């Protein structure tokens, strides 16, 4: 599952690093301790030790449960009670120092390759509709998906990936750490700032993974710093995910750096389903085409395919899918229809097959006046208004319309008149998509991945 031992750098966190030989030795030693266990929880700090613990679990055929270090007491109690790990690993339990008596020994050589269906990770969902569910991802989900992304992005062992994402979910850990380690490249993890990422590009990094909040800050920074813009200009690939990237940030970064950002679409249950290709059309607002091996369809409430341009729910099938929700056979069964995983994400398919996400079925599909309206389309248009810094669009009950469209706006400077924003949308989109209500906030509620927590907007 991982590249062979060598003196090539594999991981770097600040001043600390491991090459592939050192990684195999440290992870192999720990894997011997973990063999025979079912599940092991890892306190997923952004450290080398976390990475070694995860690699060790995969080598031993043990399912790793990454724990967000900022979990509250109730959340932690639920996850530990649900997953019942045999051990909990913290940074201080992992030995990284090579044995000077045997500097080149490969501790993984005695470990066989576990079966592809062996559980590899148990990732807990954000729990927006109830207690977090444990998504059980088998080894074949990781290997097949990393290989598909390598083809889509022309990602090779020559690449050096930089990111500042946390390591308790599939974006930062499953693809951001395990991807380079499988392909034989390197990953440099940093405390995020545009300047920290730019420094890595200036010293050999070739790719970045980030979320829209990061790219929004990068857009502001590169517009005001020509040296930083030139550093980003040297990147081979910038990838954004976890939420839709506003078209305005696409355009600002492209203007300042010449870089078109690649968007992709994935979930904890599926890893990455769809992506713009390295040599594809990096159009704002689109996440591209299904990656190799993954089937994607856009359907109505009855499961029938919808026409191009019509809103429907994304359903997915392929080797990237999870095994089950841990201890939740009811939830697992409800998540599938005729072998297709029901993502809950709403999208439209363009005539050329490109997918555009318009939001979540529960929070971003607004049914107003007989129309199905995607919140994401309205949000992108509102972000084009010079007085809007951030925005979230939701629906709320309306006796006449069924639901009325509400825009939650963080103004850029003085708040504009609500009618100005409503007219702005009505001019660029259909009139029925205009916000009926505008509410102003100092900041939008977000989780650690930068996703807006719309259920907290009320």
Secondary structure, DSSP 8 states (H G I E B T S, - for coil): ------SSEEEEETTEEEEHHHHHHHHHHHHHHHTT-SEEEEE--SSHHHHHHHHHHHHHT-EEEEE-TT--HHHHHHHHHHH--SEEE-GGG---S--GGGTT--TTTT-----TTSEEEEEE---TTSS--EEEEEHHHHHHHHHHHHHHHT--TT-EEEE---SSSIIIIIITTHHHHHHT-EEEE----HHHHHHHHHTT--EEEEEHHHHHHHHHHHHH-HHHHHHHHT-SEEEEESS---HHHHHHHHHHH----EEEEEETTTEEEEE--TTS---TT--BEE-TTEEEEEE-TTS-B--TTS-EEEEEEETT---EETT-HHHHHHTEETTEEEEEEEEEE-TTS-EEEEEETTTTEEEETTEEEEHHHHHHHHHTSTTEEEEEEEEEEETTTEEEEEEEEEESSS---HHHHHHHHHHHS-GGGS-SEEEE-SS--B-TTS-B-GGG--
